[in-house]
């Protein structure tokens, strides 16, 4: 696995960064957090499209999917995800029932 060298050339390929235009949403920021072992900070802030690799001169593989798998296996789940699962179990769909 090639690690992110934090050059920032990937930003213009990232749909999440292009949508919000914040450095914290860029692949570079995700690479920095992964390099620091802070996978939980980027848990669902990536579409897993791989577009960052198109402009990366080092073809860095951020391996965000593996980071997510590691977090899920260790029991880290967002409260919104828990709520969605509970809604599906209780109501048959991911949305809250009317009046809740």
Secondary structure as GFF3:
##gff-version 3
##sequence-region A 1 100
A	DSSP	three_ten_helix	11	13	.	.	.	ID=ss1
A	DSSP	alpha_helix	15	20	.	.	.	ID=ss2
A	DSSP	three_ten_helix	23	25	.	.	.	ID=ss3
A	DSSP	alpha_helix	27	35	.	.	.	ID=ss4
A	DSSP	three_ten_helix	39	42	.	.	.	ID=ss5
A	DSSP	alpha_helix	52	55	.	.	.	ID=ss6
A	DSSP	alpha_helix	64	73	.	.	.	ID=ss7
A	DSSP	alpha_helix	79	91	.	.	.	ID=ss8
###
